[in-house]
Amino acid sequence: MSGGQGGDAGIRIEQVVPGSKAVDRFIALPYRLHEGDPNWVPPLYMERQETLSPKLNPYFQHADVMFFLALRGEKVVGRISAQIDRAGLEIRQDATGHFGLLAAEDDQAVVDALFAAAADWLRARGMVHMVGPFNLSINEETGLLVDGWDTPPMLLMGHDRAYLGPRIEGAGLTKAKDIYAYLYDIQHDLPKPVRRLIDRPLPANIRLRMLDMKRYDQDLENITSIFNNAWAGNWGFVPLSEAETKQMAKSLKLLINPKLAWIVEVDDTPAAFGVCLPNLNEAIADLGGKLLPFGLIKLLWRLKVKGVKTARVPLMGVRRDVGGWLQAILPFLIIDAMRREAKQLGYKQIELSWILEDNLPMRRIIEAVATSRYKTYRLYGKPL
């Protein structure tokens, strides 16, 4: 830990350099703040260490990052990250920096001090606007939960204390964008109009297939290529790098079931995909963030033997150069394939997330399959 800054009400801000031993104190704070919250799922401590490690998370290869702790005396009462994603700036050149990993006691002075430190750090590096939270990338956890605290979060989705939104606004930030999570009860078939649409025979040049584990790495590269093409131009988009694709392939291999990952080929070229993952949070909810001494055994048994009942679709897309009616029908084909296989595997509900509030084409597709919007996450911004 290095570098102290003064603050109001006896609050001291200290920088925590990524990769330093002090990161453990940074990681630990939410475990205390969420005590008594029945819907918070303690993340695996080992996973948090990996995500925040410059050596293990390829995000750090294209981003500058600093962590900050707020202390009152020697007690940690808040934390925040500030980051500059150079890959995003190459696309937009808008001098926008990010904040993330926000956690704090219900104290406006603490939140004010944290945002002041993050803003100062970003401003000193030429940023003129700040937006977040991104934990750490828009391709990892995004947004602050502002509606839907009555249910636990799914895999790779956040869960925040209800007071944080008003505290962020009290620090001078305003809404930049909302993103939605939808919950789909897969016991129900698709609506009849959708069913009629997708039950028609497909043209001979269109093939819907499962992920091929024998060529897993190639299929993950195909998925990344489609994702980067499909999402290009979306608000805040940053393409997945080759290193991030390899990291994703490695981290998902234990979780992924080829029956829940589908690719559509048009003229033998991958054109659309959807990936549904078992909800890891359901399996780790009572482990307290620890895999040792018995947590790993419990986790593997719950995932591989007992099975979980919920899942999430974090990745889905159709290439932009796929034209006409295919743009409309391919997502339904993929959703139906995932729904059918997930139901046979014993799943009950699937979350489709996250969806930008103004991404009306995707919202129409998801809302057409009779899903309910049950969580809202918010991005906040502020001029520097």
C-alpha positions as CSV (number, residue, x, y, z in Angstrom):
1,M,0.0,0.0,0.0
2,S,1.4,3.4,-0.9
3,G,0.4,7.0,-1.1
4,G,-2.0,8.6,1.4
5,Q,-4.4,11.4,0.8
6,G,-6.3,13.4,3.3
7,G,-10.1,13.4,3.6
8,D,-13.1,14.7,5.6
9,A,-14.5,13.2,8.8
10,G,-11.3,11.4,9.6
11,I,-11.2,9.5,6.4
12,R,-7.9,8.6,4.8
13,I,-7.5,7.4,1.2
14,E,-4.7,5.1,0.4
15,Q,-3.7,3.7,-3.0
16,V,-3.4,0.0,-3.4
17,V,-1.1,-1.0,-6.3
18,P,-2.5,-4.0,-8.3
19,G,-0.4,-7.1,-7.5
20,S,0.6,-5.9,-4.1
21,K,-0.2,-7.8,-0.8
22,A,-2.5,-5.0,0.2
23,V,-5.0,-6.2,-2.5
24,D,-6.2,-8.8,0.1
25,R,-7.6,-6.0,2.2
26,F,-9.3,-4.5,-0.9
27,I,-10.9,-7.9,-1.7
28,A,-12.0,-8.5,1.9
29,L,-14.2,-5.5,2.4
30,P,-17.5,-6.7,0.7
31,Y,-17.5,-9.8,2.8
32,R,-18.0,-7.6,5.9
33,L,-20.3,-5.1,4.3
34,H,-22.7,-7.8,3.1
35,E,-23.0,-9.7,6.4
36,G,-26.7,-10.4,7.0
37,D,-27.7,-9.9,3.4
38,P,-29.4,-13.2,2.5
39,N,-29.1,-12.6,-1.2
40,W,-25.4,-11.7,-1.5
41,V,-23.2,-14.6,-2.7
42,P,-19.7,-14.4,-1.4
43,P,-17.4,-14.7,-4.4
44,L,-14.6,-17.3,-4.3
45,Y,-11.7,-15.5,-2.8
46,M,-9.3,-17.3,-5.2
47,E,-11.3,-16.1,-8.2
48,R,-11.2,-12.5,-6.9
49,Q,-7.4,-12.7,-6.5
50,E,-7.1,-13.9,-10.1
51,T,-9.4,-11.2,-11.5
52,L,-7.5,-8.4,-9.8
53,S,-4.0,-9.8,-10.6
54,P,-2.0,-8.1,-13.4
55,K,-0.3,-11.4,-14.0
56,L,-3.4,-13.5,-14.4
57,N,-6.1,-11.2,-15.9
58,P,-5.2,-10.2,-19.5
59,Y,-7.4,-7.0,-19.1
60,F,-4.3,-5.4,-17.5
61,Q,-2.4,-5.8,-20.8
62,H,-4.5,-3.0,-22.3
63,A,-5.5,-1.0,-19.2
64,D,-4.0,1.1,-16.5
65,V,-5.5,0.4,-13.1
66,M,-5.3,1.7,-9.5
67,F,-7.2,0.6,-6.4
68,F,-8.1,2.9,-3.5
69,L,-9.1,2.1,0.1
70,A,-10.9,4.5,2.4
71,L,-9.9,4.1,6.0
72,R,-11.2,5.6,9.2
73,G,-8.3,5.0,11.7
74,E,-7.1,1.5,10.6
75,K,-10.6,0.3,9.7
76,V,-11.3,-0.1,6.0
77,V,-14.6,1.6,5.3
78,G,-14.7,1.8,1.5
79,R,-12.9,0.9,-1.8
80,I,-13.0,1.9,-5.5
81,S,-10.9,1.2,-8.6
82,A,-10.0,3.7,-11.3
83,Q,-9.0,2.3,-14.7
84,I,-8.2,3.5,-18.2
85,D,-8.9,1.0,-20.9
86,R,-6.6,1.8,-23.8
87,A,-8.4,-0.6,-26.1
88,G,-11.6,1.3,-25.6
89,L,-10.0,4.7,-26.1
90,E,-8.5,3.5,-29.4
91,I,-12.1,3.0,-30.6
92,R,-13.8,6.1,-29.2
93,Q,-11.0,8.5,-28.4
94,D,-13.3,10.2,-25.9
95,A,-10.9,10.5,-23.0
96,T,-13.3,8.6,-20.7
97,G,-11.9,6.7,-17.7
98,H,-13.7,4.1,-15.7
99,F,-14.4,3.4,-12.0
100,G,-15.4,0.1,-10.5
101,L,-15.3,-2.4,-7.6
102,L,-17.2,0.1,-5.5
103,A,-18.0,-1.0,-1.9
104,A,-18.5,1.3,1.1
105,E,-20.2,1.8,4.3
106,D,-23.4,3.8,4.2
107,D,-21.6,7.1,4.7
108,Q,-21.7,9.9,2.1
109,A,-18.3,11.3,3.2
110,V,-16.7,7.9,2.5
111,V,-18.2,7.7,-1.0
112,D,-17.3,11.3,-1.7
113,A,-13.7,10.7,-0.7
114,L,-13.5,7.5,-2.9
115,F,-14.8,9.3,-6.0
116,A,-12.6,12.3,-5.4
117,A,-9.5,10.0,-5.3
118,A,-10.6,8.1,-8.5
119,A,-11.4,11.3,-10.3
120,D,-8.1,12.9,-9.4
121,W,-6.2,9.8,-10.6
122,L,-8.1,9.8,-13.9
123,R,-7.8,13.5,-14.4
124,A,-4.1,13.4,-13.9
125,R,-3.8,11.0,-16.8
126,G,-5.8,13.2,-19.2
127,M,-9.3,11.8,-18.8
128,V,-12.2,14.3,-19.0
129,H,-15.1,12.0,-18.1
130,M,-15.6,9.1,-15.7
131,V,-18.2,6.3,-16.1
132,G,-18.8,3.0,-14.3
133,P,-18.9,0.8,-12.4
134,F,-17.0,-1.7,-14.5
135,N,-15.4,-4.6,-12.5
136,L,-13.0,-4.3,-14.2
137,S,-14.0,-4.4,-17.9
138,I,-17.3,-4.0,-19.6
139,N,-16.8,-7.6,-20.6
140,E,-16.7,-8.7,-16.9
141,E,-19.1,-7.4,-14.3
142,T,-20.9,-4.3,-15.3
143,G,-23.2,-1.8,-13.5
144,L,-24.6,-1.2,-10.0
145,L,-27.7,-3.1,-8.9
146,V,-30.5,-0.6,-8.6
147,D,-33.5,-2.9,-8.7
148,G,-33.9,-6.6,-7.9
149,W,-32.3,-7.0,-4.5
150,D,-34.8,-9.7,-3.5
151,T,-33.0,-12.4,-5.4
152,P,-29.3,-13.5,-5.5
153,P,-27.2,-12.6,-8.5
154,M,-26.3,-15.1,-11.2
155,L,-22.9,-16.0,-12.4
156,L,-20.7,-12.9,-13.2
157,M,-23.5,-10.5,-12.1
158,G,-23.2,-8.1,-9.2
159,H,-25.2,-7.6,-6.1
160,D,-24.9,-4.2,-4.3
161,R,-26.3,-2.6,-1.2
162,A,-29.4,-0.6,-1.9
163,Y,-27.9,2.6,-0.4
164,L,-25.0,2.8,-2.9
165,G,-27.0,4.2,-5.8
166,P,-28.2,7.3,-3.8
167,R,-24.7,7.7,-2.4
168,I,-23.2,7.7,-5.9
169,E,-25.7,10.4,-7.0
170,G,-24.8,12.3,-3.8
171,A,-21.2,12.3,-5.0
172,G,-22.3,14.2,-8.2
173,L,-22.7,11.3,-10.7
174,T,-25.8,10.8,-12.8
175,K,-27.3,8.0,-14.8
176,A,-25.4,7.1,-18.0
177,K,-27.2,3.9,-19.0
178,D,-29.3,1.1,-17.5
179,I,-28.8,-2.5,-18.4
180,Y,-31.4,-5.3,-17.8
181,A,-31.4,-8.9,-16.7
182,Y,-34.3,-11.1,-17.8
183,L,-35.4,-14.3,-16.1
184,Y,-36.8,-17.1,-18.4
185,D,-38.9,-20.0,-16.9
186,I,-37.8,-22.7,-19.4
187,Q,-40.6,-25.0,-18.3
188,H,-42.8,-23.0,-20.7
189,D,-42.4,-23.4,-24.4
190,L,-41.8,-20.5,-26.7
191,P,-44.9,-18.5,-27.7
192,K,-46.8,-19.9,-30.6
193,P,-45.9,-17.2,-33.1
194,V,-42.2,-17.7,-32.3
195,R,-42.6,-21.5,-32.5
196,R,-44.3,-21.3,-35.9
197,L,-41.4,-19.1,-37.1
198,I,-38.6,-21.4,-36.1
199,D,-40.3,-24.7,-36.8
200,R,-40.1,-24.0,-40.5
201,P,-37.5,-26.1,-42.4
202,L,-34.1,-24.3,-42.5
203,P,-32.5,-23.6,-45.9
204,A,-29.8,-26.1,-46.8
205,N,-27.0,-23.5,-46.2
206,I,-27.9,-23.0,-42.6
207,R,-26.6,-25.4,-39.9
208,L,-27.4,-25.2,-36.1
209,R,-24.9,-27.2,-34.1
210,M,-23.5,-27.7,-30.6
211,L,-20.1,-26.5,-29.5
212,D,-17.6,-29.1,-30.5
213,M,-15.4,-30.0,-27.6
214,K,-12.9,-31.7,-29.9
215,R,-12.2,-28.4,-31.5
216,Y,-13.0,-26.3,-28.4
217,D,-10.3,-23.7,-28.8
218,Q,-11.3,-23.1,-32.5
219,D,-15.0,-22.8,-31.5
220,L,-14.1,-20.3,-28.8
221,E,-12.2,-18.2,-31.3
222,N,-15.3,-18.4,-33.6
223,I,-17.5,-17.2,-30.8
224,T,-15.2,-14.3,-30.0
225,S,-15.0,-13.3,-33.6
226,I,-18.8,-13.3,-33.8
227,F,-19.1,-11.4,-30.5
228,N,-16.6,-8.7,-31.5
229,N,-18.5,-8.2,-34.8
230,A,-22.0,-8.4,-33.4
231,W,-21.4,-6.0,-30.5
232,A,-19.2,-3.5,-32.4
233,G,-20.7,0.0,-32.2
234,N,-22.7,-0.8,-29.0
235,W,-22.4,1.6,-26.2
236,G,-19.1,1.1,-24.3
237,F,-18.1,-1.9,-26.4
238,V,-14.5,-3.1,-26.1
239,P,-13.5,-6.1,-28.2
240,L,-12.2,-9.2,-26.5
241,S,-8.5,-9.6,-27.2
242,E,-6.7,-12.8,-28.2
243,A,-5.3,-13.1,-24.7
244,E,-8.8,-12.6,-23.2
245,T,-10.2,-15.2,-25.5
246,K,-7.6,-17.7,-24.4
247,Q,-8.3,-16.8,-20.7
248,M,-12.0,-17.2,-21.3
249,A,-11.6,-20.6,-22.9
250,K,-9.5,-21.8,-20.0
251,S,-11.8,-20.5,-17.3
252,L,-15.0,-21.7,-18.9
253,K,-13.9,-25.2,-19.8
254,L,-14.9,-26.7,-16.4
255,L,-18.3,-25.0,-16.5
256,I,-19.3,-25.3,-20.2
257,N,-21.6,-28.0,-21.4
258,P,-21.6,-28.3,-25.2
259,K,-25.4,-29.0,-25.1
260,L,-25.8,-25.5,-23.8
261,A,-23.5,-23.7,-26.3
262,W,-24.7,-23.4,-29.9
263,I,-23.3,-22.0,-33.1
264,V,-25.1,-21.3,-36.3
265,E,-23.2,-21.6,-39.6
266,V,-24.3,-19.9,-42.8
267,D,-22.6,-21.2,-45.9
268,D,-20.2,-23.1,-43.6
269,T,-19.2,-19.8,-41.9
270,P,-19.9,-19.2,-38.1
271,A,-22.5,-16.5,-38.1
272,A,-24.3,-16.6,-34.7
273,F,-23.9,-18.2,-31.3
274,G,-25.3,-18.4,-27.8
275,V,-23.6,-19.7,-24.6
276,C,-25.5,-20.8,-21.5
277,L,-23.5,-21.5,-18.3
278,P,-24.6,-23.2,-15.1
279,N,-25.1,-20.6,-12.4
280,L,-21.9,-21.1,-10.4
281,N,-23.3,-18.7,-7.7
282,E,-26.0,-21.3,-6.8
283,A,-23.3,-23.8,-6.1
284,I,-21.0,-21.6,-4.0
285,A,-23.6,-19.6,-2.1
286,D,-22.8,-21.2,1.3
287,L,-19.1,-21.7,0.9
288,G,-18.2,-18.3,2.3
289,G,-15.8,-17.7,-0.6
290,K,-13.5,-20.6,0.4
291,L,-12.7,-23.7,-1.5
292,L,-10.6,-25.3,1.2
293,P,-10.8,-27.6,3.0
294,F,-14.1,-29.1,1.7
295,G,-15.5,-26.3,-0.6
296,L,-14.0,-27.8,-3.7
297,I,-15.5,-31.2,-3.1
298,K,-18.9,-29.6,-2.5
299,L,-18.6,-27.4,-5.6
300,L,-17.7,-30.3,-7.9
301,W,-20.5,-32.5,-6.5
302,R,-23.1,-29.8,-6.9
303,L,-22.0,-28.9,-10.5
304,K,-21.3,-32.4,-11.8
305,V,-23.5,-34.7,-9.8
306,K,-26.4,-33.0,-8.1
307,G,-26.7,-30.2,-10.7
308,V,-27.9,-26.7,-10.3
309,K,-31.3,-25.4,-11.3
310,T,-30.4,-22.0,-12.7
311,A,-28.2,-20.9,-15.5
312,R,-27.2,-17.7,-17.4
313,V,-26.7,-16.7,-21.0
314,P,-23.9,-14.2,-20.8
315,L,-22.8,-14.3,-24.4
316,M,-24.9,-14.2,-27.6
317,G,-24.7,-12.5,-30.9
318,V,-25.3,-12.5,-34.7
319,R,-22.8,-11.1,-37.1
320,R,-23.8,-7.7,-38.5
321,D,-23.3,-8.9,-42.1
322,V,-26.0,-11.6,-41.7
323,G,-28.9,-9.9,-43.4
324,G,-32.7,-9.9,-43.7
325,W,-34.9,-12.4,-41.9
326,L,-31.9,-14.4,-40.5
327,Q,-31.1,-11.5,-38.1
328,A,-34.5,-12.1,-36.6
329,I,-34.7,-15.9,-36.6
330,L,-31.2,-17.0,-35.6
331,P,-31.5,-15.7,-31.9
332,F,-34.8,-17.6,-31.5
333,L,-33.3,-20.8,-32.9
334,I,-30.4,-20.6,-30.4
335,I,-32.6,-19.7,-27.5
336,D,-34.9,-22.6,-28.3
337,A,-31.9,-25.1,-28.6
338,M,-30.5,-23.9,-25.2
339,R,-34.0,-24.1,-23.6
340,R,-34.6,-27.6,-24.9
341,E,-31.3,-29.0,-23.7
342,A,-31.3,-27.1,-20.4
343,K,-34.8,-28.5,-19.6
344,Q,-33.6,-32.0,-20.2
345,L,-30.6,-31.4,-17.9
346,G,-32.9,-30.4,-15.1
347,Y,-32.6,-26.6,-15.2
348,K,-35.6,-24.5,-14.3
349,Q,-34.7,-20.9,-15.0
350,I,-32.3,-19.1,-17.3
351,E,-31.1,-15.5,-17.0
352,L,-30.5,-13.6,-20.2
353,S,-28.3,-10.7,-19.4
354,W,-27.2,-8.1,-19.7
355,I,-29.2,-6.1,-22.3
356,L,-28.8,-2.3,-22.8
357,E,-32.0,-0.4,-22.2
358,D,-31.9,1.1,-25.7
359,N,-31.0,-2.1,-27.5
360,L,-34.6,-2.4,-28.6
361,P,-34.0,-5.2,-31.2
362,M,-32.5,-7.6,-28.6
363,R,-35.1,-6.5,-26.0
364,R,-37.9,-7.4,-28.4
365,I,-36.4,-10.8,-29.1
366,I,-36.0,-11.6,-25.4
367,E,-39.4,-10.2,-24.4
368,A,-41.0,-12.2,-27.2
369,V,-40.1,-15.4,-25.4
370,A,-42.2,-14.4,-22.3
371,T,-39.3,-13.6,-20.0
372,S,-39.6,-11.1,-17.2
373,R,-37.2,-8.2,-16.5
374,Y,-36.3,-8.8,-12.9
375,K,-33.1,-6.9,-12.3
376,T,-31.8,-3.4,-13.4
377,Y,-28.1,-2.4,-13.2
378,R,-27.0,1.2,-13.7
379,L,-24.0,2.9,-15.1
380,Y,-23.2,6.4,-13.8
381,G,-21.1,9.1,-15.3
382,K,-19.5,12.5,-14.4
383,P,-17.4,15.1,-16.2
384,L,-14.0,15.6,-14.7
